[in-house]
Amino acid sequence: MPSKPSLPNLPTIKGHHLSAPPAWALLERELFALMEDAARLYARDYFEAGGATLMAEDVDDLYEQCYNFGLFYALGAHDDLLELHLRHWNAVTRVSDSSFQHRTRFNEHKKIFRPSIYREFWSHSQAMEWHHLSEGNMAFYDFGVADPTISENERRARRFADMFTGDDPEAPNYDKEHRILRSPFHSAQGPVLEGDVEFAHTMLYAGRGLGGSCNYYGVRASLYPVVKDLEVRWYEDPARAKQIVDLFNQLVLQCDTPNSLAATALVTHAYLQTGDERYKRWVLEYTEAWWERTKANGGICPDNVDAQGVIGGGREGCWWGGQYGWNHYQGYNIMFHGINIAVECCQLLTGDSSWLEFLRSQVRLLVGNGFERPDGQFVVPTRYGPDGWDLSLKPPGPSVLDGIDMRGYAQEASPMRPQEMVHLYHASMADEDRELIDSIRERDTERDWKDVDVSM
């Protein structure tokens, strides 16, 4: 790799004392060498010469196929790992552009390539929420730590961030007055504010197409309490179909959700890349808006606010039921990712650890509503619904409703996952966060915290 241009005012760290490397460091270098060879083998067998992958996938998954190569390089891997990463990222962006159709099939793999990219970001026709935008953007973020001198990536950082700060008229995703992102689904051409019958059915009825078989995914959004029990064949009556789609647009698509707090990572990346203070201000402003809503909601983060920033607007004040919110089939899972990302970005930008209290309060909320199963295992609720916290210990299971198979899956009350607790302690080094981890571990009877689970 050619030598990199220097950055002005970039601090440098130099070491002058040489000593024999410890045994663990030598073993780590052996591991690096093995991983480097595996990455090269993967690229040789599954990439075209130009860097595009042979296997079709959704565009976020295409980016993910090499998402950590840049980070691996930054940790000390060979230069060619960053070169592979750059070649792959640029190729995915090129072949996914919405101006043409890349080859539709390479083999019998069920996925197809879709035109998905506009101005090097997601197009309106393939707009995504921040769970999937985050998955795809990981590959982009690591370019900053791997090599911040790539000028086109600095321009991309600004362009992508401006799509979410309200500074790009072609992508009016952000409402500065109400401090909301205007939909759970965003793109380089703005928010998705209206859907169709197929889209509404996919979100409201467990990922299935119209009349199709149930698949892996559970219900991802709700119209409660306006529609308390949506009939499975609602789309067969044109008048009813229009009514439900209109409600879906109002109560799901034209609302903000805390999942979108993950956008703070993209804007923080732009600040780190450019030093532009307006990006820092936006991250703090948007995170503070959700922290204020949480306090106003009695300490529990609402999963929806309407187009005016009102909690449960249009839902009779019901603070749960939004896209990937408390009532969706995985409960807090995706929503907590957004909160976690936002508070750590705020701490990074300010040095103020009080931002972590937002996430800490939600973890303690779950723990405070936890209980012991009959076998002694401590579990916490993952979902909230019409009857309050869902304390069930197993999902309802498959059933047939009006002649249509229902998967019946939702995450049951489960052992508290370590992710948020570990992030808190790593960020704060506070005794209270270490004590929380210890208290959960002491009540854990089914997991050995001495082992790392590498199962897939």
N, C-alpha and C positions, 0 to 999 in steps of 0.2 A: 504494500500500500504506500503511495507517495506520502511525503511529509505533509503534515497539516499546517495550515496557516495559524498564526498565533492570534489569540483574542486579547484586546486591550484590557488592562486591569485585571487579568485572570490570575488569582493567587496560585502560587506553585509551592509544592512541598518537596523538599529534597532530603534524602537520607545520606549520611556520611559514614555511619558505623556499619562495618561488615561483620557478620558472624555466621556460624554454621547453621543451616536451616534445621528446625526441629523435624522429627520423624513425621508428624502429622502433615507438615507442609509438603514433604516429598510425596507422601501418599496422595495428597490433594492434586499435585501436579500430574501424577499418574492418572488420576480420575479425569482431569481436564483433557489429557491427551486422548483418552478413550472416548470422551464425549465429543471432542473435535472430530475424530474419525467417524463417529456415528452421524454427526450432522452432515459431513461431506458425503457420506454414503447415501443418506436420505435425499440430499439435493441431487446427487447424480442419478438416482433411480426414479425420482418422482417429480423432477422439474423439467420443463422444456429448457432449451439452451438459453432462451431469453430470461428465464427466471420464473415464468408462470408455472403454476402447479398443473400436473396432468389430471388430477381428480377434481371434479366439480364440487362445490360447496357453497353455502351462503357466504356473502363477501366477508362478514366478520370472521368466519371460520377459515377463509382463505388467508387472511392476515395472521390469524393465530398460528398457522402452521410453522412459522418461524419467529413467533412473537418474542422469544427470549434470547435469540441469537445475539442481539445487540448488547443486552445485559451481560450475557456470558462473555462477550468480548471485553466489556468494561471491567469485569472481574479478573481478566488476565488471559483469556483465550486468544488464539492466534488471529492475526489481522484478517485472514480470509473469512472468518465467521461474520465479521461486520460487513464485508463485501457481499457475502451470500445474503445477508439480511437486507441490505440496500437493494440488491438486484431483485430479490423476491418481492419486497414491498412495492417497488416501482412497477414491476411487472403486473402484480395484482391490480394496482390502481389503473394501469393502462388497459388491461384486457377486460376490466369490469366497467369501463366507461359507458355511460348511457347512450352515447351517440352511435353505437353499433352492437351487433350481436356476436359475441365470441362463440367459438364452436359449442354446440349444444351437447354433444355426446363424445366421450372418448371410449367408453365401454358401457357395460350394463349397470354401472353405478347409478343409484336412484336419483341422485342430485343432478341438477343442471346448472350451467353458468347463466346468470341473469345480468342484463345491463343494470348496474346498481350505483354507479359513481357519477357525480356531477361536481365539477370544480375540485376534484380529488377528494370529495367527501360523499357521504350517502345522498343519493337522489331522493326526490319526493316519492317516487313510485316504490322505492325500497327503504323508506324511512324506518328507523328503529328507535326503540326506547333505550335508556341508558344502561340497561343490563348488557345488551348486545353491542351498543356503541362502545362501551367500555372494553368488552372483549376484543373488538377489532382494533381499538386505539392503543392497546398495550404495546403493539408492535411499533407504533409511532413514538410513544413517550420515550422509549429506551434509546432512541437516536440521540436524545439530548445528553444523557449521561455517557453514551458511548463516544460521541463526537459532535460537540456543539458548534463546530466550525462549518458545517454543511449549510451554505447560505440558503438553498432552496427550502430546507427544513425550517429555517427561521421564518421565511415568508409563509410557509404552510402553517406554522404555529400561530402567527397573527391572523391569517385568514380563517382558520378553523375556530379560534377563540372568538373572533368578532361575530361569528354566526350565533353565538350564545350570549353575548353581552349587550345585544341591541344595537351594535354599531355596523351591521351589514344590512342595508335595505333590501337586499335580495333574499335574505334569510331572517325574517322577523320572528325569531323564536322566542325572544325575551320581551316581556312587558315591564318596562322600567318603573312605571307608576305603581303597579301592584306587586312588584318583585316576584314575578312568577315566570316560569317557562310555560308557554301557552298550550302545550299538549304533552302527553307522555312520549309522543313519537315526533322526532325531529329530523331535519335534513338540511342540506345546503340550499334548499329552495323554500325553507320555512316549515312551520308545524303542520301536522296532519290534523285538521279540525273536523273532517267529515269522513265517514267510512261507508261501506255498503253492507248488504245483508251477509255476505260471506265473511267479511272481516268481523262484524259484530258477533256472528255465531261462533267464530273461532275463539274469540276472547271470552264470551259468556257461557259457552258450552264445551269446555274441555278440549279445545284444539281441533275439533272435528270439522270437516267440511259439511256442507248441507246434506244431511241424510247419510253422511259417511260413518265409517266405523270409528269407535273411540280409539284414541292413541295415547301415547305416554303422558301427555300434559293434562293437568287438571284445569279447573276453572281459574281464569286469570283476572276477571273483573266482575263487578256486580252492579245491578241497578237498584239495589235495596236502599230505602224502603218503598220507593215509587213502584217498583215491581218486586214483590216479595218472593214469588215462585213463578219463574218463567217457564211456560210450557215448552216441551221439546220441539213441537212442530209449529212454533210461532211464525215461521217464515212462509208457511203455506197459504196464509190469508194475506193478500196484498195490503189491506188496510192496517192489519196488526203489524206486518213487517215494517211498514213506514213508521208506525208509532214507536216500535222498539229501536229502529235505527236512529230516529230523531233523539230518543232518550239516550242512546249509546253515545251519540255525538255530544250531547250536552253534559252528561254525567261522567263520561270516561275520557273522551277525546279532547274536550274543551276545558280541561282541568289540569292542574299541576299535581305532581306526586313527589314524595321525598326520594324516590328512585333517581330523579333527575339531579339530586345533589352530586351524583357522580360526575356531572359536567364540570364541577370545580377542579377536577384533575386536569382536564383539557386546558382550562383557563390558567391554572397554576403553572402548567407546562409553558404556556406562552409567556407568563411573567418571568419564569426562570430563564427562558431563552432570550428574552428581550429587555427585561428590567423595566418595562412599561408599567407605571403605578396604577393605571386604570384597570389592569387585569387583577391586581391585588385587591383593589377596592371592590370589584365585582364579586370575587370569591367570598370576601367577608360579608358583603351585603346580602348575597343570596343565602348563605349559611345562616346568618343572623335572622333572616326572615322565617326560616323553618324552625329555628330554636325559639323564636317568639311565639309562633303558632303552637308549638309543643307546650310551652308554659301556659298559654291561654286555654289549652285543651286539657288542663288538669294534670299535666306532666306526661301524657302519652302522645307520641307524635301522630298527628292525623295523617291519613294516607291520601287525602284529596282536599284540594281547595278549588273553588270555581274561578271563572274568568275575572272576577273582582277580588280574588284572594280570600274569599269567605270560606271558612271551614265547613264542609258538608253543604255547600251552596247547591240548591236544587234538590238536595237529598233530605230535606227537613232537618238539617243540622247533623246528619249521620256522618261521623268522622272516619268511618271505615267503609270499604267497598270499592276503592279506586284500583286502577291498574297496578298489578303486582303489590297490592296492599295487604293489610292485616287479614283479610278474608280469602285471599287467593290461595291456591292449593299448597303453596310452600310457606304461607304466612310471612313472618318477619324476614325471611331469608334475604331476598333481593333488596328490600327496603333498607335493611341494616347495612348492606354494602355501601349504599349512597351516603348514609350518615357517617359511617366510618371514614370513607374517603374525604368527606368535607371537613370533618374536625381535624384530621391530620394535616390537610392542606392549610387550614387556618393556623394551626400551631407552627407549621413550617414557615409560613409567611410572616408571622408576628413574633414568634418566640413565646407566645402566651399559652400556657397549658390549660387555662380555664376553659378553652373551647372544647376540651375533651369531655367536659361535664355533660354535654348534649348526648354523646354516645353512652357515657357511663350511666346516665339516668335511665336510659332505655334497657340496658343490660340488667340493672337492678330491678327495674319494673318486672321483667320476666322472672328473675330469680325470686322476687317477692311473691309471685303468684305460682311458684313451683310447689311440688308435692312429691311424696314418696309413693312409688308404685308398690303393689303388694309384695314384690320381691326385694324391696328395700332400695331400689335405684331411684335417685332423685331426678325428676324430669321437670321441664318447664313447658307451658303452653306455647305453641307456635302461631296460633290463629285466634282471631276474634270475630264474632259474628252475632246474629240476632239474640242468642242466649248468653252473650258475654264470652269469657274465655272458653275456648274449646279444650276441655280436659279429657277428651276421649283418648284411649290407649291404643286404638287401632282404627284404620280407615274403614268406611262402611263396606267397601268391596264392590265387585261388579253386580249389576242388576239390569233389568229390562224395564224401560219406562215408555209406555205407549208404543211398544214394538221396536224401540231403539235401544241398542246395547249402551249401557253407561259404565264407564270404568270405575267411577266411585272412589277416586283416589284423592286424599288430602293428607298432609303431614300431621301425624298424631303428636300428642305431647311426647317430648323426646329429651334425652340428656342434653344439657346445655353445651353447645359447641364451643370449643376454646377460642375460635377465631377473634371475636371482638374483645374478649378478656385479655388475650395475649397482645393484641394491638394496643390496647389501653396501657398495659403495663410497660410494653416496649417504648411507648411514647412518653409516659409520665415518670416511670421508675418510682411511682408513689407506693408507699406501704399499703394503702387501702386497696389498690388494684392487685397487688401481690396477694394480699389476704383474701380477696374475692376468689382468685384462682385456687388458692389452698382450700378454701371452704367448699368449693364445688368438687375439687378432687377428692376430698375426704368423704363426700357423699356419693361418689361414683363407684358402683360395684361391678359394672360390666366392662369397663375399659381400663387397660393398663397404661398409664400415662408415661411409662418408661419406653414405650415402643412408638415408632413412627409408622403409620398406616400408609403403605405405598400401593395398596390395591386400587385398581381402576374399574 
